């Protein structure tokens, strides 16, 4: 399964089969976590065989069978949430390639003492459930490319492909509060893409933007453009 296929096949999974992850899956995920922590200056951790994190009042009726999850942690910074989204989704897509299901979770979990490390100055942004899926998850209604970009018949195919992949990115309550703008070359160099987040009462727009930007890069090809620095 390619990364683009993983993007298209991934759905948020809330119900999981009981059972430990295979040793091969744990190694692959751990290697990817180490890579993302180094590149993204993060402190992501994988919690295995732990059954309390997704039980209780907040998760009742929403999740079942969650025994493994990623704890998304990093030092407090203005761009922390976006980095968590960008690098966390890399781990999610690898999990999809390994035949696992995942779900980004902002609130419906409990913090269990002693199962992960939170250093002084660090923030727990969210968690991601992971395991063998009991079902295929829900196919959600998505916005159109015109809703989230300036894509048209006049923008390059790679840009349009990137926008379509971004539309498949998981976002908080499927809000999709992001916008991608194609900016043509004016003084040499590559075209630029401006990625912004829109206002949301729900929040999590920085996290969502990081996920969407990764999807965009995978489909558009990073060699075709540069991100406009804001």
BAFI-22120 format. One line per field, with one value per residue (C-alpha): x, y, z; residue number from 1. Coordinates in steps of 0.25 Angstrom, whole numbers, m for minus. Layout:
c1 <- (X	...)
c2 <- (Y	...)
c3 <- (Z	...)
num <- (NUM	...)
//
This chain:
c1 <- (0	6	4	m6	m14	m13	m19	m31	m33	m32	m44	m45	m47	m54	m56	m45	m42	m36	m21	m7	0	10	25	27	16	22	36	31	23	34	44	35	32	47	49	37	42	56	51	39	45	34	32	22	21	14	6	3	m7	m13	m28	m32	m29	m41	m51	m60	m70	m64	m61	m74	m81	m71	m59	m58	m46	m35	m23	m12	m10	0	2	5	14	24	30	21	22	13	15	14	0	3	16	8	m2	9	17	6	m1	12	10	m5	m2	9	m1	m11	0	2	m13	m16	m27	m26	m34	m29	m35	m35	m44	m50	m39	m33	m19	m14	m2	11	8	15	25	22	34	34	30	23	9	0	m7	m16	m16	m17	m24	m18	m21	m27	m41	m54	m61	m57	m61	m70	m68	m71	m76	m65	m65	m61	m48	m54	m58	m44	m35	m34	m32	m38	m35	m24	m16	m6	m10	m1	m8	m22	m17	m11	m24	m32	m23	m24	m39	m37	m29	m36	m40	m47	m62	m59	m58	m48	m45	m33	m30	m19	m16	m7	3	9	24	27	42	48	48	37	22	17	6	m1	m7	m16	m26	m39	m46	m53	m61	m57	m42	m31	m29	m14	m14	m23	m15	m2	m10	m15	m2	4	m7	m5	10	9	m1	5	20	29	38	27	25	30	21	19	25	15)
c2 <- (0	14	26	31	18	19	33	28	16	22	24	27	15	15	0	m10	m25	m29	m34	m29	m23	m32	m30	m26	m15	m10	m9	m2	8	10	13	23	29	31	37	47	51	54	62	69	71	63	53	44	31	17	12	m3	m13	m2	m2	10	21	20	16	24	36	43	31	23	19	25	15	0	m10	1	m5	3	17	28	40	52	61	72	84	96	105	113	102	90	86	87	79	68	68	67	56	49	47	40	30	28	26	15	9	8	1	m9	m13	m5	5	18	30	44	47	61	59	45	39	39	42	29	31	24	19	31	42	56	65	79	89	79	78	66	71	59	43	34	21	9	m6	m16	m10	m17	m10	m1	12	23	30	44	55	64	79	82	87	100	101	99	105	113	100	102	97	108	102	91	77	74	86	80	66	72	79	66	58	69	68	53	58	55	68	71	67	67	83	84	98	100	107	105	116	114	125	125	128	142	144	130	118	109	113	115	109	117	109	115	111	117	121	110	110	95	98	88	96	96	81	79	88	80	67	74	79	65	60	71	69	54	56	69	65	74	76	84	95	103	106	121	125	133)
c3 <- (0	m4	5	m5	m4	11	11	2	11	25	33	48	55	69	71	72	74	87	85	85	73	67	70	55	56	69	64	51	59	69	58	52	65	68	54	56	70	64	52	59	72	79	90	84	92	89	100	99	106	114	115	124	115	107	117	127	125	114	105	108	96	87	88	90	91	91	97	90	87	83	93	86	94	91	98	98	86	77	66	74	70	55	57	65	53	42	49	56	43	37	48	45	31	34	43	32	23	34	34	47	50	57	62	66	79	85	98	99	107	121	126	133	142	140	126	119	122	122	125	131	120	111	107	104	91	88	87	75	77	70	68	59	54	58	46	34	41	35	22	25	16	11	6	m9	m14	m16	m2	3	m8	m21	m29	m43	m57	m58	m46	m48	m47	m35	m27	m30	m26	m13	m9	m12	m2	8	7	12	25	38	45	58	57	42	42	31	35	25	12	2	m8	m21	m23	m37	m39	m41	m39	m43	m33	m30	m29	m14	m7	5	15	26	37	38	51	59	72	73	73	68	55	57	58	47	38	41	36	24	20	20	12	2	1	m1	m13	m19	m18	m9	m21	m28	m19	m6	6	7	20	28)
num <- (1	2	3	4	5	6	7	8	9	10	11	12	13	14	15	16	17	18	19	20	21	22	23	24	25	26	27	28	29	30	31	32	33	34	35	36	37	38	39	40	41	42	43	44	45	46	47	48	49	50	51	52	53	54	55	56	57	58	59	60	61	62	63	64	65	66	67	68	69	70	71	72	73	74	75	76	77	78	79	80	81	82	83	84	85	86	87	88	89	90	91	92	93	94	95	96	97	98	99	100	101	102	103	104	105	106	107	108	109	110	111	112	113	114	115	116	117	118	119	120	121	122	123	124	125	126	127	128	129	130	131	132	133	134	135	136	137	138	139	140	141	142	143	144	145	146	147	148	149	150	151	152	153	154	155	156	157	158	159	160	161	162	163	164	165	166	167	168	169	170	171	172	173	174	175	176	177	178	179	180	181	182	183	184	185	186	187	188	189	190	191	192	193	194	195	196	197	198	199	200	201	202	203	204	205	206	207	208	209	210	211	212	213	214	215	216	217	218	219	220	221	222	223	224	225	226	227	228	229	230)
//
